[in-house]
Amino acid sequence: MGALLFNVTTAALMILMFNAGLALVGQDTLGRRRIPWAAVALTAVALAGVVTQLCWSGAMDAFDSDPSKSGWWRVVTSVFMQNGGFLGGAWNIATLAVIAALAQWFWGGPLMVALFAAGILLPEHIDALFGQTGGSTDPRNFAGSSGSTYFLAATLAAGLLLRGRERKDVLLAIAAPVFGLGMWFAQSNGHGMVTVYGFVLGLLVRTLGSRLIDPDRDLRQPPQTTMASLAGLVGRRPRQAG
C-alpha cells in the first residue's frame, strides 16, 4: 500500500507541474511553436541509454551512481539509466520528452539544457549543505532521470508564478512546491524535495534574466515547420494506387 501511495503522489505531482507548464506556454499555442530540437536531442540521449541497457548487461554497473564505485562520470550517466522496470522507464522517458519540450518553449533550448543539468548536479550539493545524508536522492536508487525531470518541471511552475495573470495560475504554481514539501515530510519522497529546489532556482533565473527570456519569440516569427505541420505530415496517409 505504501509503494502504491508513493507512486500515485509522485505521478500526481508531475501531472500538476505539467499543467503548470501548459498554462505557462499556452496550450492553444503549441501547434504554432517550433519543433523543440534540444528537447528531442535530450530525449534521444535518454532512449540511447535504455538501448544500451538492453544490449549490454553491464551497463547499469558501469554507469549508475552507486557511491561505492569510482568514476566521476557516474553522476551524469546514471541519469540516463533507468531502473524502474518497463513501466517506470516508459514514464521517465515520456515525462522527460514532454517537460523538456515545454521548458524549451519557455526558457529556450540552451537554458533548458542548463536547468536540466542543474537538476543533475545541484540537489546532491544542496543536501550536503543542509547536512542531509541521502537527502533528496534515495540512497537505494542510483539511476533514473525522474529527479532531474521533476527539477526542470518545477522551474515551469516558478515561471507561471511570476507570469501568472489569473488567480488560478498563481494557485497552480504555488501548489507544486507545497505539494512537494508535503511529499517529502510525509513520505521522504525525494521527488518532492527536488521540486522545491527547481522551483527556487526557476524563480531566481526568471527574476534575474527576465530581459533575456522571451518565451513567445517563435510565435512572432513562425517557422516553416511547426508542431502542427509536423503532426499533419506524420498523420497523412499515403494514397492507395487505383
N, C-alpha and C positions, 0 to 999 in steps of 0.2 A: 504493500500500500504506500509505503514511504517513497519507493522508487517511482511509482506512478504519479504521486503528487509532485515530486521533483520535476519529472518530465513535463507535466501539464503546466506548472507555473513557469518553467523555463520557456516553453513554447508560447505561453500567453504573453510573456514579456517581449518576445521577438515580434509577435503579431502587433502588439501595442506600438512598438517603435517603427514597424513597417508602415502602419497607418500614419504615424507622425511624419515619416518621410514622404508619403504620398501627399499629405496635406501641405507639406513644405514646398515641394516642386510643382504641385498642382496635377491632380490625376487627369484632368482634361487636356493637359499639355503634352502628355507622354508621346503621343503619336507624332508630334511635330519636333521632337527632340532628336539630336544627333545620336548615332549609334555609339554607345559608351565603350570605346575600344579599350581603354585602360581596365575597365571592369571585366571585359571579355578576356583580356590577357591574364588578369589575376585569377579568374575562374579556370582558365586553361591550365595554369600552373597547378591549381588545386586538383584538377582532373588528372594531370600528369602524375601527381603524387599517388593518386588512387591506382592508376595503371601500373606504376612502379611497384606498389604493394602486391598487386595481383600477379605480377610477373616475377617478383623476387621475394622469396620468403624471408630474407634477412633485412628487408627494407626498414621495418619498424625498429629493429635493434640498431640499425646504423644511423637512423635519423630522428629517433624520439628524443625527448628532453630529460630522460632519467638522470638525475644528478649524480648517480653512482658511476656514470660513464663519462669519459672525457670527450671533448670536441666542442670547439667554440661555435660551430655552425648549428648545433642542435636547437638552440632557442628559436631559430628561424625555420629550419627544415621540419621541425616537429609540427609546426602549424599546418603543413601540407600533407601530413599523415593523418589518417582517420582511424580511430579505434572504437567506434560505436556500432560496429556491425553495418549491415546493408542499410537499414533504415536511418541509423544515426549519421552515416556517411552521406546518404542522399539528402538528408535535412541540412547538413552543414554546407554541402555544395550549393544546394538550391538557395539557401538564405544568403550565402556569400554572393552569389550572382546577382540577386535582386537588390540587396543592400548596397553593394558596390556600385551598381548602376545608378541608384537613387543618389548616392553620395557623389558620384562623378557629376551628375547633372546639377548638383547644388554647389559643391566645393571646387569642381574642376578636376581633371584627371591627375595631375601631379600631387595636388593637395590630398586627394582621396587616398592615393597610394601612401603618402606620408602619414596620414592619420591611421591607416591600417597597420603600417609599420610601428607606429606609436603603440597601437593595441597589442603588438607582439612584445615590445621592449619595455614599456613603462610600468605595467601593473606589478611585475616582479620587484622592481626597484621601489615603487611606492609602498608596497607591502613591507619591504625591509626597513623603510624609513619609519614606519609605524610599529616596527618590532614584531610583525606577524610572521609566523612560520607557516609556510604553505600559502597563507593569505588567500588572495582571490583565485589562486590556482590550486585545484585539488591535487595533493601530493601523490595520489594514486593514478592520476590522469596525466600522462606525459606526452600526449599528442592530441591534435584536433584543431580545427580552425574556428570553432564556435566562440572562444573568448575574444579573439580579435574582431570577429564579425559583430558581436554584441557591443564591443567598444566603439566600432565605426558607426553602428546604428544609433548609438546614444548621441553621437555628435549631430545627427539629424534632428533628434529631439531638442537638443540645445539650440540649433538654428531656428527651429519652429518657435521656441520660447521667445527669442529675440526678434523674430519677424512676425509673430502671431498678430493677426489683425482682428481676430474674434476670440471671445472668451473660451469657446470650446477648444480652440487650438492651443491656447495657453494651458488649459487644464490637461489636455492630451500630452503636451510636452512635459509638464511637471510630473505627470503620473509615472514616467519612465524611471527617474532616479528614486522616487518614493517607493515604487513597487520593487525596484532593485534592492534598496536598503532593507525592505521588509523580507525579501527572499534571503538576504544574507544573514540577518539576525534570526530568522525563524528556521532556516534550513542549512545555514552555512553554504549556501549556493553561490559559488564564485561568479556565475554569470551576473548576479545582481551587483556585486562589487565592481566588476569591470565596467558595468553600465554606468555606475556613478563616476568612475574615473573618466570615461569617454565623454560624459555629459559636461563635466567641469572643463575638460580640455576644449570641447566644442564651444563652450561659452567664451573661453579665452581667445581662441583663434578667430571666432566670428567678431568679437568685440575689437580686437587689435587689428584685424585685417579686413574690416568692413569695406574699405575703399577698393580693395583688390579683388574681392569676391563678388562676382556678378553672375548669379545663377540663371538669369534669363537671357544671357548674351546670344545663345543659339536660337532663341525664339525670334529675335530681331533680324537675324540673317540666316534663315532656314537653309540647310544644305540640300543638295540634290537627293541624297539618300537619308531618309529619316526612319524612325522606328515603324511608322505606319507603312511607308513604301516597302520596307524590308518584309514586314508581315504580309503585305499583299503579294510580294514576289514568292515567298515561301508557300502561301496558301493557294497560289494559282495552279490549277490543274492542267497538265498537258492535253492538248486536243487529240482526240482519237481520230485515226485515219478513217475516212469514209469509203 
